[in-house]
Amino acid sequence: MNFGGMRSMWIVAMFDLPVDTPGARRDYAKFRKGLLQDGFSMMQYSVYIRHCANEDNAKVHFFRVKAILPPDGEVRLIGFTDLQFGKMEIFLGRRRKAPVAAPAQVEMF
């Protein structure tokens, strides 16, 4: 990772981890908790972000994430400068309304 200079940056962690067994769910929860403890915030499901003061600070957090990788699944880390991160475009669709709940069933004796 070389972003040149001492600019502040963002780290994005994206992951796809199995949750099909109790052990896999524990590994997922442990990894997610580790990200949160290291200052990451959830951006979307399975996408977490963290701001870093500079490239050296970002390297520290890259190594911390590598140290808590679960045994299965896929984790991707990418770093962006503030300028690059600020160019992100966000597109929002319409907000979905909650479906109408089915009426309570009446029992007849």
C-alpha positions as CSV (number, residue, x, y, z in Angstrom):
1,M,0.0,0.0,0.0
2,N,1.5,3.3,-1.1
3,F,-0.7,6.4,-1.2
4,G,2.2,8.8,-1.3
5,G,2.5,11.4,1.4
6,M,1.0,11.9,4.8
7,R,-2.6,12.6,3.8
8,S,-5.5,11.4,5.9
9,M,-7.3,8.4,4.5
10,W,-10.1,6.0,4.8
11,I,-9.9,2.2,5.0
12,V,-12.8,0.2,3.7
13,A,-13.2,-3.4,4.9
14,M,-15.5,-5.6,2.8
15,F,-16.2,-9.2,3.7
16,D,-18.2,-12.2,2.8
17,L,-18.0,-14.7,5.7
18,P,-19.9,-18.0,6.2
19,V,-22.6,-18.2,8.9
20,D,-23.8,-21.7,8.2
21,T,-22.6,-23.3,11.4
22,P,-22.4,-22.2,15.0
23,G,-18.6,-22.0,14.8
24,A,-18.8,-19.9,11.6
25,R,-21.3,-17.6,13.3
26,R,-18.9,-17.2,16.2
27,D,-16.0,-16.4,13.9
28,Y,-18.2,-13.8,12.1
29,A,-19.2,-12.2,15.3
30,K,-15.7,-12.1,16.6
31,F,-14.3,-10.5,13.4
32,R,-17.1,-7.9,13.3
33,K,-16.6,-7.1,17.0
34,G,-12.8,-6.8,16.3
35,L,-13.5,-4.3,13.6
36,L,-15.7,-2.2,15.8
37,Q,-13.1,-2.3,18.7
38,D,-10.5,-1.0,16.2
39,G,-12.7,2.0,15.4
40,F,-14.4,0.8,12.2
41,S,-18.1,1.8,11.6
42,M,-20.6,0.0,9.6
43,M,-21.3,1.7,6.2
44,Q,-23.5,-1.1,4.9
45,Y,-23.9,-4.8,5.8
46,S,-20.5,-6.4,5.5
47,V,-18.8,-3.0,4.6
48,Y,-17.0,-1.2,7.4
49,I,-15.0,2.0,7.2
50,R,-12.4,3.7,9.3
51,H,-10.8,7.1,9.1
52,C,-7.0,7.3,9.6
53,A,-4.9,10.4,10.2
54,N,-2.2,9.3,7.6
55,E,-0.8,6.4,5.7
56,D,1.3,5.2,8.6
57,N,-1.8,5.0,10.8
58,A,-3.7,3.2,8.0
59,K,-0.9,0.6,7.8
60,V,-1.4,-0.1,11.6
61,H,-5.1,-0.8,11.0
62,F,-4.4,-2.9,8.0
63,F,-2.2,-5.1,10.1
64,R,-4.8,-5.2,12.9
65,V,-7.4,-6.5,10.6
66,K,-5.1,-9.1,9.1
67,A,-4.5,-10.3,12.7
68,I,-8.2,-11.0,13.3
69,L,-9.0,-12.6,10.0
70,P,-11.4,-15.6,10.4
71,P,-10.3,-19.0,9.1
72,D,-13.0,-19.1,6.3
73,G,-14.5,-16.6,4.0
74,E,-13.2,-13.6,2.1
75,V,-12.1,-10.2,3.4
76,R,-10.9,-7.3,1.2
77,L,-9.3,-4.1,2.5
78,I,-8.8,-0.9,0.4
79,G,-7.4,2.5,1.3
80,F,-8.6,5.8,-0.1
81,T,-7.3,9.3,0.4
82,D,-9.9,11.8,1.7
83,L,-10.1,13.4,-1.7
84,Q,-10.8,10.0,-3.4
85,F,-13.3,9.0,-0.7
86,G,-15.1,12.4,-1.1
87,K,-15.7,11.7,-4.8
88,M,-18.0,8.8,-3.9
89,E,-21.4,9.1,-5.3
90,I,-24.3,7.8,-3.3
91,F,-27.6,6.8,-5.0
92,L,-30.7,6.2,-2.9
93,G,-33.8,4.5,-4.1
94,R,-37.3,5.1,-2.7
95,R,-37.8,4.1,0.9
96,R,-39.9,1.0,1.1
97,K,-42.9,1.1,3.3
98,A,-43.4,-1.8,5.8
99,P,-45.9,-4.4,4.4
100,V,-49.3,-4.3,5.9
101,A,-49.6,-6.8,8.7
102,A,-52.0,-9.6,8.3
103,P,-55.1,-9.2,10.5
104,A,-55.1,-11.3,13.7
105,Q,-56.9,-14.6,13.2
106,V,-60.1,-15.0,15.1
107,E,-60.9,-18.4,16.8
108,M,-64.4,-19.6,16.8
109,F,-65.4,-22.2,19.3
